[in-house]
Amino acid sequence: MSSELKAEIGVFGGSGFYSLIEEAHEHWIETPYGAPSDKVALGEIGGRRVAFLPRHGKDHRFPPHAINYRANLSAMKQLGVKRIIGPTAAGSLARDVKPGSMVVCDQLVDRTSGRIDTFYDGPITTHVSFADPYCPTLRPIAISTLLSLDIDTHDRGTVVVIQGPRFSTRSESKWFQSQGWEVINMTQYPEAYLARELEMCYVNIALITDYDVGLEGMPPVSHHEVIEVFNRNNERVKAAIGKIVAGIPAGDCPCHHALQGARF
């Protein structure tokens, strides 16, 4: 693969992030798992080679349950990406996690169903550790960056990933809250896990767009409200990603050795 089709850092997100990349060139990347969500934009942020892919497609044509997560992660791996930043819009399950704030999640609960969530269907049985879903190298960098930008930041939180595209019922939301979980989202699984299977670092930054429906006294969430809050905070997220990219070290990370001891 030519040097033009190489990157060390990958970013998943909405189409508004294209402006992050200097002199971006778009390329279709073929994968053994089919086409990724869209063309990958390749270029530089602060002198670092970066690949950007809108996880839902440029025109948001893929709902969360229909994203080809394996193709998206495989495309990044083929480009040489070692570390991935995965910003997401998310709902809050806790009153102190307010809309407009950001959470650098440290745990994940999967409540999806039917999603293809592994690259390893045999013949070699592969059990990859996922006890700590998010990269120990990238998380502190993301936290310190957000705080340096005076963003209301929560340095940990559990994200429960629901199937979508529907939002939760009030009873489901109350159940999630009763478990002590803080964030709700539709795309973190299997995206974060597939990155681990391919030995790539992955960090999530959850932009809180709304209170989930089960919070006492809060009206049901609407798609319009989610988009409005996300668009209002998009520039802050982009500024944060630019600084995180600049602060990522070039060295090794435990995530790069996830397959050691994982095969029988």
N, C-alpha and C positions, 0 to 999 in steps of 0.2 A: 504494500500500500504506500502511495506517495506521501511525502511529508505534509502536503496540503491536506491530506485526509488523516490527520493525526491530531489528537488532543490528550491532555493529561487530566483535565477536570471536566466533568459533565454537569449540566443543569437541566432538570425537568421543571416545567412550569407552564404558565399561560403565555399566549402569543405576545403580550406586552413586554416580555423580557428580551425580544429580539434587539431592542435598542441598546442593550448592555454590551453587545459584541462589536468590536471595531472591525470594519471591513469584512463583514460576514459573507460567506459563500455557502449556498445551500446545496446539499447532496442527498440523493436517495441512497440508503445503505441496505443492501440485500442481506437477509439473515436466513438461517435454516428454519426459522420459525415464522416466516412470512414477513410482510412489510411492517415497519414501525408506524407509529401514529402519523408521521409526516416526514418531510425532508429534515435532515439535521443541519443546523446552521453552525458553521465552523469559523473561528476567528480568534481574536485575542481580547483579553481583559487585563489591563495593566501588565502587558508583556507575557501573560500566561496563555497557552493554547487551550481554548475552551470549546466544548461542543454543547449546543443547546437544542433540546427537543421538546416541543409542546405536547405534553402527555395526552391531551384530548384531541390533538390535531389543531391546525391553525384556526379553523372555523368552529372548533369545539364540537366536532361531529361524533366523537366517540364518548358515550356515557361511561361512567366508572366501571361498570360490569363488563363492558365490551372492549376495553383497551387491551391491545396485544402486549401485555407487560413483558413477556419473554422476548419478543422482537425488539422492544425499546431498549431493554438492558443488553441484549446481544449486540445491538448496533453500537452502543457505547463501548462495550468490551472490544469489538473489532477495531474501533478507532484508537485503542490504547488507553482509554480512560481508566484511571486508578481511583479517583475520588468523585463522588456524586453529591450535589446539593439538591435536595428535593423540597422546595417550598410548596405549601398547600394552603388553600382556604379550608377553614375548619370551624366547627361549632364548639361552644363552651358548655361543659357539664358542671361547672363550679362557679358560684357567684363572684368569687374574687378573681376569676380569669375573665376579664372584661373584653367586649368587642373592641377591636383596634389594638389589643395587646398581642404579643407573640410568645409562643411556647416552643422551646427547644426540647422536643420529646425525648424521654429516655426509655420508655417502655411502650409496648404495643399489645393489643388484644385483637385477635382475628375473629370477627363475626360474619365473614363473607361465606358464600357457598358456591361451589361449582367452578371456581376460577382455577385455571391451570397455574400451579404455583411451584413447579420445580423443573429444572433442566435435566434431572437425573431419574429417568424411568427404568434404569437397568441397562445392561446386565450387572453392573457393579452397584451394590447397595450403598447409598451415600446418605449419611445422617449429619447434617451441618448444624453446629451449635448456634442457637439463636437466643440464648439466655439474656444477652444484652443486645437488643436489636440495632442500636445506633452506634456509630463509630466513636471510640474513646478519644481519638485524636481530633476529629472535626467538631465534636460537641463543644468543648471549651472555647474553641476559636469562634464558633457561631455565637455563643453566649456573650463573650467579651466584646465582640463586634457590635451586637445589638445594644448592649449597655452603653458602649461608647457613642452611639448615635442617639442616646436619650430615649430609647424605645422602651415602653413598659414591657419587661421581659420576665418570663418564668423559666427558670433554669432546669426544670424537669417537669414531667407530666406523662401520664399514660394516655395514649390515643386508642380508642376503640374504633375499629374499622368495620363499617356496615356495608352491606351489599349494594344499596342504591338501586336504581336512581331515586327511589322515594326517600323522604325523610322519616325519622322515627315517629312511632306513636308516643303518646304521653307516658304510657305504661313502660314501654321499652326504655325511654329516656330516664325515667325514675329508677329503673333497674340498674342502668349503667351508672347513674349517680350514686346509688347505694353501694356500689362496689368501690367507690372512691376514685373513679377514673375522671380525668379532667377535660379531655378533648375527644371530639367525635369527627370522623372523616370517612371518605369513601375510596381512597386510592392508595393509602400507605401499605396495604397488603394486597398483592404479593410484591409490590415494587421494592420495598426495603429488603425483603428476604431474598429475592432473586439477585440483588446486588451482592449480598453476602455469599450466595452460592458461586458467584463469578469472582469472588475475592476482591471486590471493590468496596471501598469505604462509602458509607452513606450517612447523611445527616438530614433530618427534617426540621424545617422551620414552619410551624403552624401559625398562620395569620388568623386570628379569631375574628370571624365576621358576624357572629350572632350568639345569643344564648339558645341552647337547644330547648325544645318545646316542653320538656318535663320540669323545668325550673319553675318553682311556685311563683305565680303572678306574672309570668312572662308570656306574651302572645306567641302563637305558632310562627315558626320561621317561614319566610318566603324567599323564593329564588331572587326576586328583585332586591330585597334587602341585602342578601349575601353579595351580589354583584356590586351594589352601591358601596358597601364598606370595603370590599376588596379593591375596587378601582381607586377609592380615596386614599388607600394606603399603599398602592402599587409602587409609587416612587420610593417610599421608605424601604420596601422589600428589595427593590433593585439596588439601592445604595448599599444596603447591607450585603447583598451577594457580591457586589464589586469589591468590598473590603474583605469579605471572607476569602474570596479567591486570592487576593494579594497576600493573605496571611497563612495560606496553606503551605506546610512544609513539603519539601521534595523527598523526604526520607521514607523509611519503611513504617508499616503499621500492622498490628495483629490481624486486622481484616484481610490483609494480603496473603494470609496463610490459613484461611478458614477451612480448607480441605485437608489440612494435615490431621491425621487421625480420624477423619470422617468416613473413611471407606473400609469395607470389610473384604 
